[in-house]
Amino acid sequence: MKTLTKTRSPASGIKLKTSQFQMIREVIYNYCGINMHEGKEALVQNRLLKRLRKLGLGSFDEYFSFIENDKSGAEFLSLVDVLTTNKTSFFRERKHFDFIERNILPGMAGRSVKWWSAGCSTGQEPITCAITLLEAQQRIPWTSVKILATDISREVLHTAKQGVYTSHKIGDMPAPIVNKYFNQWGADEYQVVEEVQKMITYGRLNLTKPWPLKGKFQLIMCRNVMIYFNRETQKEIVAKFYDLLEPGGYLFLGHSESIPSDNKLFKNIAPASYQKQ
Ligand SMILES: C[S@@+](CC[C@H](N)C(=O)[O-])C[C@H]1O[C@@H](n2cnc3c(N)ncnc32)[C@H](O)[C@@H]1O
């Protein structure tokens, strides 16, 4: 009779030590400002185990040596990829887009629009910006549009550039919008149309390092990103957004994020929506 032997992947049963968690925490904080709180050990362990499995490594020490010896730096970036939280969706926090359409876009008639989605994840946010502009174009004929979409994670940017989403991911949008802006791509996948993708430039940018950006934006969205940073980092980034916005330009944060009320740079005009003073 055959005996069933359970196959074990090299990475199963490996525990992340508290000292290893602290080390990762410090490295990630110094690199991209993400503040991984105590109590996130299990989450970090599970995410790192994905890399160990992929590389066929048997311990976290081996993995850390692998990163140190990888002079290309590629594995360090994969570590950043797995440790970032990329949850997003089309028309997420929809009130922002309704507000923009109603109160901001009318002022853009006859102008060129520059909009930055900072921390764009897999592309749903900048695609929503583009669709909002296209839907408004009949009434508010803007002359040209540039949507800059940046993120620190190479993996999400790769997905964003492909612009292919499962039906589950596009399911929250009304059918007429899906039919107009997405083409069926596979059995259960849809690709965003070229007209939309052409409006967006994707790039890798670490918000906590110097930004190689010029020119003024009318709109900046940095939603559900600042929540991972400490107060000091948030303040520094908000001040840099201020410099990059045109006078009277707009900044949108996630609905659970805010600029401290004692700030003199921005006026709070709607929930998590600010105008440069
Ligand atoms: C939760 S997602 C939010 C996506 C989108 N803005 C939304 O609200 O749906 C946060 C994104 O911020 C990115 N991120 C985290 N730290 C960053 C940093 N230092 N620089 C740039 N992007 C960062 C992550 O990679 C992730 O894709």
The ligand as an ORCA input file, in Angstrom:
! r2SCAN-3c Opt
* xyz 0 1
  C      -3.922     51.509     -0.507
  S      -3.165     51.956     -2.020
  C      -4.162     53.344     -2.489
  C      -4.441     53.378     -3.973
  C      -5.352     54.533     -4.446
  N      -4.751     55.795     -4.191
  C      -6.703     54.422     -3.811
  O      -7.035     55.212     -2.900
  O      -7.485     53.543     -4.187
  C      -1.653     52.740     -1.426
  C      -0.561     52.832     -2.481
  O       0.481     53.691     -1.997
  C       1.721     53.181     -2.430
  N       2.810     53.704     -1.583
  C       3.107     53.391     -0.314
  N       4.198     54.053      0.104
  C       4.590     54.821     -0.933
  C       5.669     55.743     -1.116
  N       6.559     55.998     -0.158
  N       5.779     56.350     -2.322
  C       4.884     56.092     -3.298
  N       3.853     55.237     -3.191
  C       3.709     54.617     -2.014
  C       1.551     51.663     -2.328
  O       2.451     50.968     -3.154
  C       0.085     51.481     -2.746
  O      -0.054     51.117     -4.101
*
